[in-house]
Amino acid sequence: MKQEMDAAEQALSAISDKSQEAQSLGGTQDVMKNLTDMVSHQSQLESGSYEQLMQLRQQSATANLIGANISEALDEGNRAKHAEEMAGAQQVVQAAANMYLLGAKQ
């Protein structure tokens, strides 16, 4: 990250220098050369920005995937807990029914 910041600062400095130099130039060809250099440096900056954007998107996608996996695991845990509770309740109801119903088989 530090290297990208340093490279961006250097590119901005080069653009600024070329811009100031272009102010003092009289020939159209010299101005166009400086303009071309400035556009080249600007392209480098945009390339770095695009790369960082792609890295952020990858990080965001990874975070979303991790969140979805955690959510799925919690849902599975909740379903298992609910199933156990229902099975326990069914056993209690069955036991109570067997006690109070005459002629129930045990």
Distance bins in CASP14 RR format, pairs under 12 A and 6 or more apart:
PFRMAT RR
TARGET T0000
AUTHOR 0000-0000-0000
RMODE 2
METHOD distances of the structure
MODEL  1
1 7 0 0 0 0 0 1 0 0 0 0 0
1 8 0 0 0 0 0 1 0 0 0 0 0
1 48 0 0 0 0 0 1 0 0 0 0 0
1 51 0 0 0 0 0 1 0 0 0 0 0
1 52 0 0 0 0 1 0 0 0 0 0 0
1 55 0 0 0 0 1 0 0 0 0 0 0
2 8 0 0 0 0 0 1 0 0 0 0 0
2 9 0 0 0 0 0 1 0 0 0 0 0
3 9 0 0 0 0 0 1 0 0 0 0 0
3 10 0 0 0 0 0 1 0 0 0 0 0
3 48 0 0 0 0 0 1 0 0 0 0 0
3 51 0 0 0 0 0 1 0 0 0 0 0
4 10 0 0 0 0 0 1 0 0 0 0 0
4 11 0 0 0 0 0 1 0 0 0 0 0
4 44 0 0 0 0 0 1 0 0 0 0 0
4 45 0 0 0 0 0 1 0 0 0 0 0
4 47 0 0 0 0 0 1 0 0 0 0 0
4 48 1 0 0 1 0 0 0 0 0 0 0
4 49 0 0 0 0 1 0 0 0 0 0 0
4 50 0 0 0 0 0 1 0 0 0 0 0
4 51 0 0 0 0 1 0 0 0 0 0 0
4 52 1 0 0 1 0 0 0 0 0 0 0
4 55 0 0 0 0 0 1 0 0 0 0 0
5 11 0 0 0 0 0 1 0 0 0 0 0
5 12 0 0 0 0 0 1 0 0 0 0 0
5 45 0 0 0 0 0 1 0 0 0 0 0
5 48 0 0 0 0 0 1 0 0 0 0 0
5 49 0 0 0 0 0 1 0 0 0 0 0
5 52 0 0 0 0 0 1 0 0 0 0 0
6 12 0 0 0 0 0 1 0 0 0 0 0
6 13 0 0 0 0 0 1 0 0 0 0 0
7 13 0 0 0 0 0 1 0 0 0 0 0
7 14 0 0 0 0 0 1 0 0 0 0 0
7 41 0 0 0 0 0 1 0 0 0 0 0
7 44 1 0 0 1 0 0 0 0 0 0 0
7 45 0 0 0 0 1 0 0 0 0 0 0
7 47 0 0 0 0 0 1 0 0 0 0 0
7 48 1 0 0 1 0 0 0 0 0 0 0
7 49 0 0 0 0 0 1 0 0 0 0 0
7 51 0 0 0 0 0 1 0 0 0 0 0
7 52 0 0 0 0 0 1 0 0 0 0 0
8 14 0 0 0 0 0 1 0 0 0 0 0
8 15 0 0 0 0 0 1 0 0 0 0 0
8 41 0 0 0 0 1 0 0 0 0 0 0
8 42 0 0 0 0 0 1 0 0 0 0 0
8 44 0 0 0 0 1 0 0 0 0 0 0
8 45 1 0 1 0 0 0 0 0 0 0 0
8 46 0 0 0 0 0 1 0 0 0 0 0
8 47 0 0 0 0 0 1 0 0 0 0 0
8 48 1 0 0 1 0 0 0 0 0 0 0
8 49 0 0 0 0 1 0 0 0 0 0 0
8 51 0 0 0 0 0 1 0 0 0 0 0
8 52 0 0 0 0 1 0 0 0 0 0 0
9 15 0 0 0 0 0 1 0 0 0 0 0
9 16 0 0 0 0 0 1 0 0 0 0 0
9 41 0 0 0 0 0 1 0 0 0 0 0
9 44 0 0 0 0 0 1 0 0 0 0 0
9 45 0 0 0 0 0 1 0 0 0 0 0
10 16 0 0 0 0 0 1 0 0 0 0 0
10 17 0 0 0 0 0 1 0 0 0 0 0
10 41 0 0 0 0 1 0 0 0 0 0 0
10 44 0 0 0 0 1 0 0 0 0 0 0
10 45 0 0 0 0 0 1 0 0 0 0 0
11 17 0 0 0 0 0 1 0 0 0 0 0
11 18 0 0 0 0 0 1 0 0 0 0 0
11 37 0 0 0 0 0 1 0 0 0 0 0
11 38 0 0 0 0 1 0 0 0 0 0 0
11 39 0 0 0 0 0 1 0 0 0 0 0
11 40 0 0 0 0 1 0 0 0 0 0 0
11 41 1 0 1 0 0 0 0 0 0 0 0
11 42 1 0 0 1 0 0 0 0 0 0 0
11 43 0 0 0 0 1 0 0 0 0 0 0
11 44 1 0 1 0 0 0 0 0 0 0 0
11 45 1 0 1 0 0 0 0 0 0 0 0
11 46 0 0 0 0 1 0 0 0 0 0 0
11 47 0 0 0 0 1 0 0 0 0 0 0
11 48 0 0 0 0 1 0 0 0 0 0 0
11 49 0 0 0 0 0 1 0 0 0 0 0
12 18 0 0 0 0 0 1 0 0 0 0 0
12 19 0 0 0 0 0 1 0 0 0 0 0
12 38 0 0 0 0 0 1 0 0 0 0 0
12 41 1 0 0 1 0 0 0 0 0 0 0
12 42 0 0 0 0 1 0 0 0 0 0 0
12 44 0 0 0 0 0 1 0 0 0 0 0
12 45 1 0 0 1 0 0 0 0 0 0 0
13 19 0 0 0 0 0 1 0 0 0 0 0
13 20 0 0 0 0 0 1 0 0 0 0 0
13 38 0 0 0 0 0 1 0 0 0 0 0
13 41 0 0 0 0 1 0 0 0 0 0 0
13 45 0 0 0 0 0 1 0 0 0 0 0
14 20 0 0 0 0 0 1 0 0 0 0 0
14 21 0 0 0 0 0 1 0 0 0 0 0
14 34 0 0 0 0 0 1 0 0 0 0 0
14 37 1 0 0 1 0 0 0 0 0 0 0
14 38 1 0 0 1 0 0 0 0 0 0 0
14 39 0 0 0 0 0 1 0 0 0 0 0
14 40 0 0 0 0 1 0 0 0 0 0 0
14 41 1 0 1 0 0 0 0 0 0 0 0
14 42 0 0 0 0 1 0 0 0 0 0 0
14 44 0 0 0 0 1 0 0 0 0 0 0
14 45 0 0 0 0 0 1 0 0 0 0 0
15 21 0 0 0 0 0 1 0 0 0 0 0
15 22 0 0 0 0 0 1 0 0 0 0 0
15 34 0 0 0 0 1 0 0 0 0 0 0
15 35 0 0 0 0 0 1 0 0 0 0 0
15 36 0 0 0 0 0 1 0 0 0 0 0
15 37 0 0 0 0 1 0 0 0 0 0 0
15 38 1 0 1 0 0 0 0 0 0 0 0
15 39 0 0 0 0 1 0 0 0 0 0 0
15 40 0 0 0 0 1 0 0 0 0 0 0
15 41 1 0 1 0 0 0 0 0 0 0 0
15 42 1 0 0 1 0 0 0 0 0 0 0
15 43 0 0 0 0 0 1 0 0 0 0 0
15 44 0 0 0 0 1 0 0 0 0 0 0
15 45 0 0 0 0 1 0 0 0 0 0 0
15 46 0 0 0 0 0 1 0 0 0 0 0
16 22 0 0 0 0 0 1 0 0 0 0 0
16 23 0 0 0 0 0 1 0 0 0 0 0
16 34 0 0 0 0 0 1 0 0 0 0 0
16 37 0 0 0 0 0 1 0 0 0 0 0
16 38 0 0 0 0 1 0 0 0 0 0 0
16 41 0 0 0 0 1 0 0 0 0 0 0
16 42 0 0 0 0 0 1 0 0 0 0 0
17 23 0 0 0 0 0 1 0 0 0 0 0
17 24 0 0 0 0 0 1 0 0 0 0 0
17 34 0 0 0 0 1 0 0 0 0 0 0
17 37 0 0 0 0 1 0 0 0 0 0 0
17 38 0 0 0 0 1 0 0 0 0 0 0
17 41 0 0 0 0 1 0 0 0 0 0 0
18 24 0 0 0 0 0 1 0 0 0 0 0
18 25 0 0 0 0 0 1 0 0 0 0 0
18 30 0 0 0 0 0 1 0 0 0 0 0
18 31 0 0 0 0 0 1 0 0 0 0 0
18 32 0 0 0 0 0 1 0 0 0 0 0
18 33 0 0 0 0 1 0 0 0 0 0 0
18 34 1 0 1 0 0 0 0 0 0 0 0
18 35 1 0 0 1 0 0 0 0 0 0 0
18 36 0 0 0 0 1 0 0 0 0 0 0
18 37 1 0 1 0 0 0 0 0 0 0 0
18 38 1 0 1 0 0 0 0 0 0 0 0
18 39 0 0 0 0 1 0 0 0 0 0 0
18 40 0 0 0 0 1 0 0 0 0 0 0
18 41 1 0 0 1 0 0 0 0 0 0 0
18 42 0 0 0 0 0 1 0 0 0 0 0
19 25 0 0 0 0 0 1 0 0 0 0 0
19 31 0 0 0 0 0 1 0 0 0 0 0
19 34 1 0 0 1 0 0 0 0 0 0 0
19 35 0 0 0 0 1 0 0 0 0 0 0
19 37 0 0 0 0 1 0 0 0 0 0 0
19 38 1 0 0 1 0 0 0 0 0 0 0
19 39 0 0 0 0 0 1 0 0 0 0 0
19 41 0 0 0 0 0 1 0 0 0 0 0
19 42 0 0 0 0 0 1 0 0 0 0 0
20 34 0 0 0 0 1 0 0 0 0 0 0
20 38 0 0 0 0 0 1 0 0 0 0 0
21 30 0 0 0 0 1 0 0 0 0 0 0
21 31 0 0 0 0 1 0 0 0 0 0 0
21 33 0 0 0 0 1 0 0 0 0 0 0
21 34 1 0 1 0 0 0 0 0 0 0 0
21 35 0 0 0 0 0 1 0 0 0 0 0
21 37 0 0 0 0 1 0 0 0 0 0 0
21 38 0 0 0 0 1 0 0 0 0 0 0
22 28 0 0 0 0 0 1 0 0 0 0 0
22 29 0 0 0 0 0 1 0 0 0 0 0
22 30 1 0 0 1 0 0 0 0 0 0 0
22 31 1 0 1 0 0 0 0 0 0 0 0
22 32 0 0 0 0 1 0 0 0 0 0 0
22 33 0 0 0 0 1 0 0 0 0 0 0
22 34 1 0 1 0 0 0 0 0 0 0 0
22 35 1 0 0 1 0 0 0 0 0 0 0
22 36 0 0 0 0 0 1 0 0 0 0 0
22 37 0 0 0 0 1 0 0 0 0 0 0
22 38 1 0 0 1 0 0 0 0 0 0 0
23 30 0 0 0 0 0 1 0 0 0 0 0
23 31 0 0 0 0 1 0 0 0 0 0 0
23 34 0 0 0 0 1 0 0 0 0 0 0
24 30 0 0 0 0 1 0 0 0 0 0 0
24 31 0 0 0 0 0 1 0 0 0 0 0
24 34 0 0 0 0 0 1 0 0 0 0 0
25 31 1 0 1 0 0 0 0 0 0 0 0
25 32 0 0 0 0 1 0 0 0 0 0 0
25 33 0 0 0 0 1 0 0 0 0 0 0
25 34 1 0 0 1 0 0 0 0 0 0 0
25 35 0 0 0 0 0 1 0 0 0 0 0
26 32 0 0 0 0 0 1 0 0 0 0 0
26 33 0 0 0 0 0 1 0 0 0 0 0
26 34 0 0 0 0 0 1 0 0 0 0 0
27 33 0 0 0 0 1 0 0 0 0 0 0
27 34 0 0 0 0 0 1 0 0 0 0 0
27 35 0 0 0 0 0 1 0 0 0 0 0
28 34 0 0 0 0 0 1 0 0 0 0 0
28 35 0 0 0 0 0 1 0 0 0 0 0
29 35 0 0 0 0 0 1 0 0 0 0 0
29 36 0 0 0 0 0 1 0 0 0 0 0
30 36 0 0 0 0 0 1 0 0 0 0 0
30 37 0 0 0 0 0 1 0 0 0 0 0
31 37 0 0 0 0 0 1 0 0 0 0 0
31 38 0 0 0 0 0 1 0 0 0 0 0
32 38 0 0 0 0 0 1 0 0 0 0 0
32 39 0 0 0 0 0 1 0 0 0 0 0
33 39 0 0 0 0 0 1 0 0 0 0 0
33 40 0 0 0 0 0 1 0 0 0 0 0
34 40 0 0 0 0 0 1 0 0 0 0 0
34 41 0 0 0 0 0 1 0 0 0 0 0
35 41 0 0 0 0 0 1 0 0 0 0 0
35 42 0 0 0 0 0 1 0 0 0 0 0
36 42 0 0 0 0 0 1 0 0 0 0 0
36 43 0 0 0 0 0 1 0 0 0 0 0
37 43 0 0 0 0 0 1 0 0 0 0 0
37 44 0 0 0 0 0 1 0 0 0 0 0
38 44 0 0 0 0 0 1 0 0 0 0 0
38 45 0 0 0 0 0 1 0 0 0 0 0
39 45 0 0 0 0 0 1 0 0 0 0 0
39 46 0 0 0 0 0 1 0 0 0 0 0
40 46 0 0 0 0 0 1 0 0 0 0 0
40 47 0 0 0 0 0 1 0 0 0 0 0
41 47 0 0 0 0 0 1 0 0 0 0 0
41 48 0 0 0 0 0 1 0 0 0 0 0
42 48 0 0 0 0 0 1 0 0 0 0 0
42 49 0 0 0 0 0 1 0 0 0 0 0
43 49 0 0 0 0 0 1 0 0 0 0 0
43 50 0 0 0 0 0 1 0 0 0 0 0
44 50 0 0 0 0 0 1 0 0 0 0 0
44 51 0 0 0 0 0 1 0 0 0 0 0
45 51 0 0 0 0 0 1 0 0 0 0 0
45 52 0 0 0 0 0 1 0 0 0 0 0
46 52 0 0 0 0 0 1 0 0 0 0 0
46 53 0 0 0 0 0 1 0 0 0 0 0
47 53 0 0 0 0 0 1 0 0 0 0 0
47 54 0 0 0 0 0 1 0 0 0 0 0
48 54 0 0 0 0 1 0 0 0 0 0 0
48 55 0 0 0 0 1 0 0 0 0 0 0
49 55 0 0 0 0 0 1 0 0 0 0 0
49 56 0 0 0 0 0 1 0 0 0 0 0
50 56 0 0 0 0 0 1 0 0 0 0 0
50 57 0 0 0 0 0 1 0 0 0 0 0
51 57 0 0 0 0 0 1 0 0 0 0 0
51 58 0 0 0 0 0 1 0 0 0 0 0
52 58 0 0 0 0 0 1 0 0 0 0 0
52 59 0 0 0 0 0 1 0 0 0 0 0
53 59 0 0 0 0 0 1 0 0 0 0 0
53 60 0 0 0 0 0 1 0 0 0 0 0
54 60 0 0 0 0 0 1 0 0 0 0 0
54 61 0 0 0 0 0 1 0 0 0 0 0
55 61 0 0 0 0 0 1 0 0 0 0 0
55 62 0 0 0 0 0 1 0 0 0 0 0
56 62 0 0 0 0 0 1 0 0 0 0 0
56 63 0 0 0 0 0 1 0 0 0 0 0
57 63 0 0 0 0 0 1 0 0 0 0 0
57 64 0 0 0 0 0 1 0 0 0 0 0
58 64 0 0 0 0 0 1 0 0 0 0 0
58 65 0 0 0 0 0 1 0 0 0 0 0
59 65 0 0 0 0 0 1 0 0 0 0 0
59 66 0 0 0 0 0 1 0 0 0 0 0
60 66 0 0 0 0 0 1 0 0 0 0 0
60 67 0 0 0 0 0 1 0 0 0 0 0
61 67 0 0 0 0 0 1 0 0 0 0 0
61 68 0 0 0 0 0 1 0 0 0 0 0
62 68 0 0 0 0 0 1 0 0 0 0 0
62 69 0 0 0 0 0 1 0 0 0 0 0
63 69 0 0 0 0 0 1 0 0 0 0 0
63 70 0 0 0 0 0 1 0 0 0 0 0
64 70 0 0 0 0 0 1 0 0 0 0 0
64 71 0 0 0 0 0 1 0 0 0 0 0
65 71 0 0 0 0 0 1 0 0 0 0 0
65 72 0 0 0 0 0 1 0 0 0 0 0
66 72 0 0 0 0 0 1 0 0 0 0 0
66 73 0 0 0 0 0 1 0 0 0 0 0
67 73 0 0 0 0 1 0 0 0 0 0 0
67 74 0 0 0 0 1 0 0 0 0 0 0
67 75 0 0 0 0 0 1 0 0 0 0 0
68 74 0 0 0 0 0 1 0 0 0 0 0
68 75 0 0 0 0 0 1 0 0 0 0 0
69 75 0 0 0 0 0 1 0 0 0 0 0
69 76 0 0 0 0 0 1 0 0 0 0 0
70 76 0 0 0 0 0 1 0 0 0 0 0
70 77 0 0 0 0 0 1 0 0 0 0 0
71 77 0 0 0 0 0 1 0 0 0 0 0
71 78 0 0 0 0 0 1 0 0 0 0 0
72 78 0 0 0 0 0 1 0 0 0 0 0
72 79 0 0 0 0 0 1 0 0 0 0 0
73 79 0 0 0 0 0 1 0 0 0 0 0
73 80 0 0 0 0 0 1 0 0 0 0 0
74 80 0 0 0 0 0 1 0 0 0 0 0
74 81 0 0 0 0 0 1 0 0 0 0 0
75 81 0 0 0 0 0 1 0 0 0 0 0
75 82 0 0 0 0 0 1 0 0 0 0 0
76 82 0 0 0 0 0 1 0 0 0 0 0
76 83 0 0 0 0 0 1 0 0 0 0 0
77 83 0 0 0 0 1 0 0 0 0 0 0
77 84 0 0 0 0 1 0 0 0 0 0 0
77 85 0 0 0 0 0 1 0 0 0 0 0
78 84 0 0 0 0 0 1 0 0 0 0 0
78 85 0 0 0 0 0 1 0 0 0 0 0
79 85 0 0 0 0 0 1 0 0 0 0 0
79 86 0 0 0 0 0 1 0 0 0 0 0
80 86 0 0 0 0 0 1 0 0 0 0 0
80 87 0 0 0 0 0 1 0 0 0 0 0
81 87 0 0 0 0 0 1 0 0 0 0 0
81 88 0 0 0 0 0 1 0 0 0 0 0
82 88 0 0 0 0 0 1 0 0 0 0 0
82 89 0 0 0 0 0 1 0 0 0 0 0
83 89 0 0 0 0 0 1 0 0 0 0 0
83 90 0 0 0 0 0 1 0 0 0 0 0
84 90 0 0 0 0 0 1 0 0 0 0 0
84 91 0 0 0 0 0 1 0 0 0 0 0
85 91 0 0 0 0 0 1 0 0 0 0 0
85 92 0 0 0 0 0 1 0 0 0 0 0
86 92 0 0 0 0 0 1 0 0 0 0 0
86 93 0 0 0 0 0 1 0 0 0 0 0
87 93 0 0 0 0 0 1 0 0 0 0 0
87 94 0 0 0 0 0 1 0 0 0 0 0
88 94 0 0 0 0 1 0 0 0 0 0 0
88 95 0 0 0 0 1 0 0 0 0 0 0
89 95 0 0 0 0 0 1 0 0 0 0 0
89 96 0 0 0 0 0 1 0 0 0 0 0
90 96 0 0 0 0 0 1 0 0 0 0 0
90 97 0 0 0 0 0 1 0 0 0 0 0
91 97 0 0 0 0 0 1 0 0 0 0 0
91 98 0 0 0 0 0 1 0 0 0 0 0
92 98 0 0 0 0 0 1 0 0 0 0 0
92 99 0 0 0 0 0 1 0 0 0 0 0
93 99 0 0 0 0 0 1 0 0 0 0 0
93 100 0 0 0 0 0 1 0 0 0 0 0
93 101 0 0 0 0 0 1 0 0 0 0 0
94 100 0 0 0 0 0 1 0 0 0 0 0
94 101 0 0 0 0 0 1 0 0 0 0 0
94 104 0 0 0 0 1 0 0 0 0 0 0
94 105 0 0 0 0 0 1 0 0 0 0 0
94 106 0 0 0 0 0 1 0 0 0 0 0
95 101 0 0 0 0 0 1 0 0 0 0 0
95 104 0 0 0 0 0 1 0 0 0 0 0
95 106 0 0 0 0 1 0 0 0 0 0 0
96 104 0 0 0 0 0 1 0 0 0 0 0
97 103 0 0 0 0 0 1 0 0 0 0 0
97 104 1 0 0 1 0 0 0 0 0 0 0
97 105 0 0 0 0 0 1 0 0 0 0 0
97 106 0 0 0 0 0 1 0 0 0 0 0
98 104 1 0 1 0 0 0 0 0 0 0 0
98 105 1 0 0 1 0 0 0 0 0 0 0
98 106 1 0 1 0 0 0 0 0 0 0 0
99 106 0 0 0 0 1 0 0 0 0 0 0
END
